[in-house]
Structures are given as C-alpha cells and as structure tokens.
C-alpha cells in the first residue's frame, strides 16, 4: 500500500485498505491488514481517497449540485406555491402543506436506499454513475408531470416521484463526493457544494420572476439543466470499483440501509440530529416564504415573487462571503464544531427577527443574517458529517442515513408550520417563526457534545 509522503503529494490507496488516518500513519501494517480483512468480509469497500482533487473536479461537482438544486428547489420555494394557487385560489397554503410532506417521505426512503444500492453496484460505467444518470432522467419526467397535473392527487404523486428520483441522484452524488475528496480538502469542497446549492436557489427564484406566467417552462427548464449538469459531473468524477466481491443480497442488509446505531456511533447520531433540527427550522419558513410576503407583508403575488427574489439575492451574497471564507479557515485551523454550532445559533436569531418584522426592509435584513449564518453552516457541516462517518470505507449507506435528516424534516416542517399558522385564527407567522427558531437553537446545542471532531 502506498503511503503519502506529504499532504501536498498524496497517492491513492489500494481498494479495500484502511482509512485515511491509518494510511497516513507510518508503521501501521498490522492495522492495515486487520482493516482489509474486515472490509473484505463486507465486500462493498472503496478506498478512501488521499489524492488531492483538482479544479476540474470541483467545477464539475459545483455544476452538478447547481443543476440538481435549481430543478429540485424551484418547486419548493416558488413554482409549487404558484401551482397551488392555480389549483386552489382561496387556500393555496393547504395544498402546499399537504403535498410537500408526501414528497419528503419519498425522499426519506430513497436517499439511504439508493446510497446503499450504489455501494453494491458493479457496472462497466462505475457504481455511482448509473444511478446519477438514470435518476436525473426520471426526475425531469416527473417535473413535466408536475407542470401539467390537473388536480392535487396527481400533483402529490408527481412530487413523490420527483423526490424519489432526485434523491437517487443526490445520494449517489454525495457518496461520490466522499469517494473522491480527501479529508484535508473536505472543508473547501463542502464550501463549493454550499455555494452551488444556494446560487441554485437564487437562480430558480429569478427564473420564476421571468416565467411566472409560464408554469410548464418554469417546472421543466431547470430539469433540462439538471440533466446536462449531472452528465458533466459523471464524466469528470472518478468512479472506481472496489476489487472485493459483492456480499450476497439479503433483506436484512437492505433494511439496515435505513439505520446506523446512534448509541454505538454517538457522534454520528449527534451530527444527524443537528442536521435534522436546522433543516426542520429552516424549512418551516422557506416553505411558506412566498405566502409570508403575500399574507404578512401584504404584497400581490407578482410583486411578492420579485421581493422574495431580491431577498434571496441579498441572502446569497451574504452566504457567498461567509461560505467562501469559512471552509478555507476550517481546513486551516482544523476546526469544525465552532463553525457549525455558531452559525446554527445565528440562524435562529434570523428566524426570530423575521417573526417581528412587518416591512420589506425588515425582511431584507433578516435574509442577510440568515444568508451569512447558513453560508458558514453549509460550508462546514458536510465536512463534519463525513469526518464522523462510522465506516468511511462504505460512505453511501451512512450518508444516506444522514440524508434522512434532510428529507424527514422537509416532510414534517410544512405540516407543523401549517398547524402553528392556524393557531389563533390563522396566518400566525410569529408563532411559526418562533417555533422554527427554537428548533434551530436545539440543533446548535446537540453539536457541542461531539468528541471526534474539534
């Protein structure tokens, strides 16, 4: 097995060998052999990369994340609300609050399932690539179905299919990140992901400003971009196959794809809850952001879309500044936790500010606070999660479990938000946003006890 001579000139280990920490340690032959035997029994191994990724890979990664999230989040933040208004003009929030949770439940099951299946896949095109490409094609078909759905039932079914297929792409894309990016570059690469995803939200909102009167194109055009972006990444990224044979299929192995013991792997469990709570709190607001501008601030739909788009522009500028700096600083000082819990607490402050503003200017200020905070969080949290993986040699399964913490709160947040909105006669945005802030503060607190990451 090759051992890196320095952090600047590393080399890739042989498939089925030990983790980066063991690989980088001189004289670890016995540990390497033990790890190789253990992972060979499992039979779905992948060497953890110690090879520095270049700009081409990072650009491909950012483009894939950008394309996928433009297509996935534009419906969540804008076009689904417009479609809901078309189907139920008197109460669009009930359509949004009932449709989005079913889709998120589909994502909840799809993410760990496809992550685990990609761990086991062996094809001439690799093990991640077939799921990424196949998933994005189905995803675009489901977006077309969403655009032309004549009723709430078909809208719900189309959204479930969209979330399942999109999460087949997302889970394997995240596993590919873990396959390719070495530990000493994860902060930087995680920043790239955060920037791409949030620029995607901004792009989707401005697309809605110009296409607000053409709903089919608003749904489908981002999907075409997603196909192109994922294809580019599929050609740029390495997708090496493990050399060990695949363990025979069993239903127990499949069911275990949805579970990682949080007691045995305590830090992983705490990272899971941190991700869950901040996603839950954030989605309680973003799901109803457009309706918030119409109901709370009193803007007509067309003007509200423009104001939300400019607010997200400010959010994204603040995010770009904080994400670009924080990922680099995190790698330099080798600290993750302080960035994650500090930015999470700042997110809670931004949500509480939103609970008490009643003007467009106040909304813009809150968006800047939220953007700055989330830029730090998103830049570092992926790196922290990869650092605490129970089995870094089999990232697809455990990253799929982590992504349940993304999907499950997206299912629960719209329903809980709708419940809180209804207390006291309806449109109780103050209570909903305070509830979101409390959830996010709890997410900050559960990060503090993590011990394996500084």
N, C-alpha and C positions, 0 to 999 in steps of 0.2 A: 504494500500500500504506500502511495506517495504521501510524504509529509510536507506541508508548506514550509518554506524556508523563511518567509516573512509574510506579513499581512498584505503587502503590495504585490507579491508574486506567488499566489497560491495555485495549487493544482487540484483537479477533481479526484476524489477518492474512487475506489472501485465499488461497483454496486454491491450492496449487502454488507458494507463495512460499518464502522461505528459512527457515532455522532461527531459534529464538528469539534466539540470540546475535547473528545478523546483523540480525534485525528490530529489535532494541533499539539497534543502533548507528546513530548519525546519519551520513548521507552514504554509505551502503553501497549505492547504486543499482546499481553495476556488479556487485557480488557477488550482489545480489538477482536481477538478470537472468540471470546465469550459473546460479544455483541453479534458477531457474524453468525454464530451458531443459533442464537436466539431468533434473529430475524429470518434466517433461512427456514426455520420451522414455520414461521408465519407465512413466508412465501410471497409477500407482496411488498417487497422492500424497494427503496430507492436511495441511492447515496445522497447524503446531504451535501449540497454544492459548497465548495470552498473557492470557486472560481469567480473572480470579480466580473460582474455583468457590465457591458458597455452601454454607450448612449443609444445604440440601435435598439437594444432590448428595452431600455427604459422608455424610449419613444413609442415602441410597439405596445408596451404594457399600458402606457397612458392613453394611447389611441383606442385600445380595446375597452378600457374602463370608461372612457368618454362616450364612445358609441353605444355601449350597452346601457349606460345610465341615462343618456338622453332619451332612449327609447323606453326605458322602464319607469323613469321618474316623471316624465312629462305627463303621463296619465294620472299619476298620483297627485301631483301638485296643481295641475291646470285642467287638462282635457277631460278627465273623469268628472270634474265639477260641472264643466260646460255640458257634457253629455247628460249628466244627471238633471240639469236644468231643462234640457230638451225633453227628457222623459217625464219629469215631474216638476213643472214650473213652480208649484206652490210650496214644495218642501224638498228641495234638492239634497239637503243635508241628510235626510233619511235614506236616500239612495246611496250616497257616498258611504255613510256609516254602516250600511248593510252589505254592500258589495265588496269593499276593500278587505274586511276581515276574512272572507272566504278565500280570496286570493292569497292572503298572507298565510293561511293554513296550508294551502298547496305548497307555498314556498318553504314552510317549516319542514314538511316531509321530503320535499325534493332536494333540498340542499345537502343534508347528510347522506341521502340515498345515492345521489349521483356522484358525490365525492368518494364514497366507498366503492361504487361500481367502477369509477375511473381508476382507483387504486388497483383493481383486479384486472383491468382491461389490458389485453396484449394484441396489438394490431401492427401492421407494417407502417401505419401512419402515427404510431405512438399510442399512449394510453389516455392522455388528456384531450388531444386534438379532435378525435371523432365526436366526443360529447360536446365540445365547444361549438363545432361547426353545425352538427345536427341540431343542437338545441336552439341556435340562433335562427335557423331556417323555420323551425316550428314556431318560434316566438313571433316572427314577422307575420306569419299566417294568423296567429291569434290576435295581433293588433288590428289586422284588417277586419276580423270578426267583431272586435270591439267597436270599430268605427260604424259598422252597419247593423249593430244589434237593435232590434225593434222594441225590445222590452227588457225589464230588469232581470228576468231569468236568464236570457241569453247573454246579457251583459255580465252577469255573475259567472256563468260557465266560461265565457271567453277570457275573463280576468283570471280565473283559476288556471286555465291552460297557459296564459301568458306568464303567470308567476312560476309555474312548474318548469316551463321551458327556459325562461330567463335564469332561473336558479340552477338549472343544469349547466348553463354557461358559466354563471358566477362561481359555483362551487369548484368547477374544474379550472377556471381561470385563477382562483385563489390558491388551489393546490399547485398549479404550475408556478405561481409566484414562490411558494415555499420550496419547490423543486429547484428553481433556478437561482434564487437570490441568497448569497451567503449572509451569515449573521452580521458581519461588520458593515453591510450595506442596507440592512433592512429598514433603518430609520429613513434613509434617503428614498428608497423605493416606496416605502409606505407613504411618504410625502407626495410622491408622484401620483399614487393612487388617489389620495385625498384631493389633490388639486384637480385631477381629471374628473372625478365624480362630481365635484361641486361646480366646476365650469360647465359640466353637462347640465346641471340643474338650471344654471343661468341661460345657457343656450336654448333649452327647452322652453323657458318662460318667454324669451324674446321671440322664439318661433311662434309661440301662441299669440303674441301681440299682432303679428302679421297674418296669422292663419286662423284667427278666432272665428271667422265666418266660413271656414272650410274645414270642418271637423274630420272628414276622412283623410285628407292630406296631413292634418296635424297628428293623427294617430300613426299613419303608415310611413311617412317620410323619415322619421327618426329610426324606424326599423330597418329601412334600407341602409342607412348609415351604420347601424349596428352590424349588419352582415359584412360590410366592407371592412370595418374596424377589426372584427374578430378574425376574419380571414388574414388580414395583415399580420396580426399577432401570431396566428397559427404558423405562419411561415418564418417569423422572426425567432420565436422561442424554441429552445431545445426541448425535446420530449423523449428523453432516453428511457428505454425499457429496462427494468431490473433483470438480472440474469438468473435469478432463482425461479423455480416453478411456482405457478399459482396454487394456493391452497384450495382443495375441493370445496365447491359451494355448499353452504348449509344455511338453513333458515335462522339458526342461532347467530351466525356471523352477520346475516343481513339485519336482524333486529338490533344487534349490538352496534350497528352503524349509527343509531339514534341515541347512544348513551356512552358517556365517559364518566367513570365514578368520581364525583366531586369530593368525596372524603379521602379516597386514596390519592387523588391528584388535586389537592386543596387549592393551589394557586391557579390552576386551570379553572376550577369551579368559581373562584372569586372573579377572575377575568370574565367568565361567562356572565355572571350577574351584573358586573359593571357595564358590559356591552348591552345587556338586556334593558337595564334601567334607563340609560341615557337614550337608547333608541326609543323606548316607550315614551319618555317625556318629550322628546323632540317630535315624534310623530303625532302626539296629541295636538300640537299646534299646526305643523305643516300640512296635515290632512285637511284642516279647515282654514288654512291661511287666506285663500281667496274669499271664502264665505265670511271670514272675520272682517275683511276690508269692506265687504258689502253691508254686513249686519251691524258691526260695531262702529265703523268709521262712517258708514252711510254713503258709500260710493256706488254708482251704477256699474254693471258688470264690465263693460268695455274699459272704463276708467280704472276700475279695480285691477284688472289684468295688467295695465300699464304701470300702476303704482307698485304692485307686487313685483313686477319685473325689475323696476328700478331699485326697489328694496333689496332684492336678491343680488343685483349688481353691486350695491354697497357691501352686502354680506360677503360676496365672493372676493371683492378687492381686499377686505379685511382678512379673509381666510387665506388668500394668496400670500399676503405678507407674513402672517403667523406660521402657516404651514411650511413655507419655503425656509424659514429660519429655524424653526423648532426641530425639524427632522435632522438637520445638519448638526445642531447643537447637541441633540440627544445622542447621536453617534459619537461626537467628540468627547462628551463628558461621561458617556456610558451610563446614562440615567434614563429611565422610562416613567416610573411611577409618579414623580413630582409633576411631570407634564400632563399625565392623564388625569389625575385627581384634581389638579389645579384648574385645568380647562373645563372639566366637568362642573366644578363648583361655579365657574364663571358663566357657564351655560344656564344654570339655574337662576342666576342673577338676571340674565337677559330675559328669561321667561317671565319672571316676576315683574320686570319693567313693563313688558307687554300687557300684563294684567291690569295696569293702571294708566295706560295712555289712551287718549281719545282723539288723536290727531295724526295726520300723515307724517309730520316731522318726528313725533314720538316713535312711530313705527319704524322710521328710518334709523333712528338712534339705536333702538333695540336690535335691529338687524345687524348693525355694525358690531355691537357687543357679542351677539350670537355668532357672527361670522368669525371674529377674531378667536373666540373660545373654541369653536368647532374646528378651526384650522389646526390648532395645536393638538386637539384630541385626535382627529382623524389621521394626522401625520404620524402620531406615535402609537396609537392603540393597536394597529395591525402588527407593528413590530413587537409590541409587548405580548400580544397573543401568540405569535409564532415562537417567541422566546420561552413561553411556558407550556408549549405542547407536550403532552405526556410521552408521545412517541414521534420524534421529529423525522424518523425514517418512514413513517406512514402518515403524511400530513393530510391527505384527502379526507379520511374518516373524521379526525378530530377537528379539522377546520370546518367540516360540515356540521358537527355538533355546535361549534362556536356560532356558526351562521344561523342556527336555530334562534340564538339570541338577537339576530337581526330580524328574522321572519316572525317569530311569535309575538313580539310587541307590536308589530305592524298589524297583526290580527286583533290584538286586544285594545290598542290605543284608540282607534276610531270608535269602537263600541263604548269604551269607558268615557272618552271625550263627549260622545253624544249623550250619555247618561248625565254627566256633570253639566253639560249645556242646558239640559232640561230642568234642572233643579231651580226652583224659584220662578217658574213661569216661562222658561226658555231663553236661549241666547245668553246664558250665564258664562260669558267668556272669562270673567275674572276668576270664578271658581275653577274652571277648566285649566287655566294657565297656572294658577297656584298649585293645583294638583300635579301638573307637569313638572313644575319647579321642585316640588318635594321629591318626586320620583328621581329626578336627576341628582339632587343632593345625596340621596341614598346611594346612587351609583358611584358618586365620588368617594363615599365612605368605605365601600367594600373593596376599593383598590388598595387602601392603606395596609391591610394585613398581608399582602402578597410578599413572600420572602425570597423567592428565587430570582427576582428581578429587582434591581436597585432603583 
